[in-house]
Amino acid sequence: MLVWSPVPRRDGLGAFGGIEDDLAGSHPGVPHVRALGTMYRFDIHHPGDVDTYPDRQRQEVRGMRVGGRERRAAEGETWRFTWSWYLPAALRATRSFTHVHQQFASGAGGGPVLTVSLRRRGGRDLMELNAFRTG
């Protein structure tokens, strides 16, 4: 049964439980998370946009809203999430971490369950997928 399938044009950012956009106020007045027609777009401008930790950049959404109410996956339910994203050629891997996508478990201690990162190792740019079991 389809439970959550937001349409950006119809649902806008109201499809999410929360938005974190420029928490440090490094780029005031510029939306970095937007609903555009058929897609949600996340922009980070480099150099310039920083998080509250100035060595990082971050824009994120969390939670799901259906009919104006928050919806969480419950114990015993099976969910399938699908998504697609575009990674511009200008975004380069680094020797430290460059997470370009993360999904987190909800609730107390809800750490990452899936992380997609860009890493530079041995002179090569790599895309790394890590799946974590958090219980």
Secondary structure, 3 states (H helix, E strand, C coil): CCCCCCCHHHHHHHHCCEEEECCCCCCCCCCCEEEECCEEEECCCCCCCCCCCCCCCCEEEECEEECCEEECCCCCCCCCCCCCCCCCCCCCCECCCEEEEEEECCCCCCCEEEEEEEEEECCEEEEEEEECCCC
